[in-house]
């Protein structure tokens, strides 16, 4: 089971990263703004169909919103923070690309070389 506090935090972070208000996200996703507010507050967990829609609208993976990922368990981030980037930011970016790679692999889409 997904821990609701972490799920709500991830959804809020993804929405803010996409630079959308709850109202804008509601309009684009078809999920009521009041429902999004309850999800972000941790009052109720997002249903899987809502997570799928949110991931698509926010341009992230389902794993990034749920925290359920095999990639996250394997990921080791060794980086040096430069250009005012924090390790958390660099980890998040690397994680995003690894999640995308894993998703493409799962879909049978091989890289074009």
ABEGO torsion letter per residue (X at the ends): XBBAAAAAAAAAAAAAAAGBBAAAAAAAAGBBAAAAAAAAAGABBBBAAAAAAAAAAAGBBAAAAAGBBAAAAABBBBBBBBGGBBAAAAAAAAAAAAAAAAAAAAAGBBBBX
